[in-house]
Structures are given as C-alpha cells and as structure tokens.
Amino acid sequence: MQPANPPPLYTLLTELVSWTLERTVDIPKRHRFTFGQRIENLSLDALLLCVNALFAHRSRKPALLSELNLRFEELRVLWRLVQQQGWISQQQLIFIIGRIDEAGRMTGGWLRQMEGRPEKGGP
C-alpha cells in the first residue's frame, strides 16, 4: 500500500526504480544477471528501506536511513561500471547519479532532523 501523501523521497525512489527497470533490460544478456539484477535489487532495496523507515519506530529510523545511504553508494558504483562498459550513455549516468545524489541529500536531511542537528548551510 502506498502512503496517502507520499514523502518526496518515496516518490523519487519509485521513479528511480521505474527508470532502472527500463534501463537494465538493455544490458547484454550475459551480464544482465551480474549487473542488471544487482542494480534492480539494490534499487528495490532502497525503496523498501525508505518504506520501512517511514513506518519504523523513531529509535530504528537512523539505522535504516544509514543503510539506505549505503545502498545509494552501491548503486553509484554499479551505475558507473555499467556506463564504463558502454551499456548506458554518459548523459544517462549523469541523470541517474544526480537522482541518487538527490535521494542521498533527502536521506541526510531526514537523519539530521532525527538527530536534532541543523541542516547544512543553516544557522
């Protein structure tokens, strides 16, 4: 069940999963399991970690959000490798890394909010 008013991070991650599923089918068949499936699974894991964090007890949220940040870093690494192999364009890499970075900033802001720290660049 989708949250009634999905937070921006949830919305961004559902878009990221959709974009990912459209791109991984273009990975050559002999590498699709190694790279495509791994990227798909990490993307889905990130979305599910976000859902878990939305509904988790406050004490569990920081650990879930830290795990989510790790998934973003893993995705960045794999997408760069996919681009180096020529399976996506440089523009596609810039797009997806930008979206992952945006999700990472949202997650970091959520973590800082939970810890009661001011946002970066704030007073």
N, C-alpha and C positions, 0 to 999 in steps of 0.2 A: 504494500500500500504506500502510495506517495504521500508525503506530508502535505497538509492542506495549503499552507503557504510555504513552499519550499525555499530554504535559505539559498542565497546566491551560490554558495559553494556546492550545494547539492545539484543545482541547475547546471553549473559549469561542468561538474563531473559527469552528469548524464550526457551532456553534449560531447565531452571528451571521449566517453565510451562509444557513442554513436560514430564519431569521426574515426576512431581507432578501428572499429569493426569494418568500416568502409575501406580503410587503407590496408589492413593486414591481408586481405584476400589477394592483393597484388604481389605479395611476397612469393618468390618462386616456391613451388611445391616442396622441393627437397629441403627448404629452410623454414617453411611455414610453421612446423611444429616447434623448432628451436626458438625462433624469434616471434612469429605471429601469435602463436598460442600463449607464449610467455607474456607478451605485451598485452594481449587481450585479458589474460588472467590478472595481471597487475592493475590494469585499468578498472576491472570489475572489483578487485580487492579494495582499491582506493574508494570507489563509490560505496561499497559496503562498510568500510571503516567510517566513512562520513555518516552513514545512516546509524551505525552503532553509537557514534559519538553524539548524535542528535538525541538519542533516547537513553543514553547511559547515565548512571548516577554521576553527579559532579566529581566525585573522587576518582572515577575511571576515565573521565574525558581527557586529561592531559596525556595519559599513556596511549590512548587511541589516536590522539592528534599527532603525537610524536611518531607513532607507527605510520600514520598517513604521510607525514613528511618524508619518511624513509621510502615509501612506495613511489613518491614523486621523484626522488633522486634515482631510483632504479629505472623508472620509466625514461628519464632524461638520458641515461647511459644507453639503454637499448635503442631508443629512437635515433641517437647519434650513430650507433653502429649500423642500423638499418639504412640511414642516409649515406653513410660511407660506402655501403655495398651498392648504392645506386637504386635502391628499391623505392625510395621517396625522393622528391626533389629538395633542393636547399630551401625553397620557399615553404614547402610543407614542413620541413624541420623547424624553420623559424616560427611558423604558425603554432605547431604543437608544443614546442618548448615554451613559447610565450604563454600558451594556455596553462601549461603545467606550472610555470612560474607564478602566474596569477593565482592559481589554486593554492600554491605554497604560501603566497603572501596572505591570502584569506585565512589559511590554517594558522599561520604565525600570529595574525591578529587575534584570532579566537583564543589561542594559547595565552597570549599576553593579557587578554581580557580576563581569562580564568585566573591568572596569577596576580591580577590587580596591578599590572605594570602599564605605564602609558604606552601608546602606540609610538613607533619610531617616528622621529621628526616632530613629535608633540612636545608640549611644555614639560 
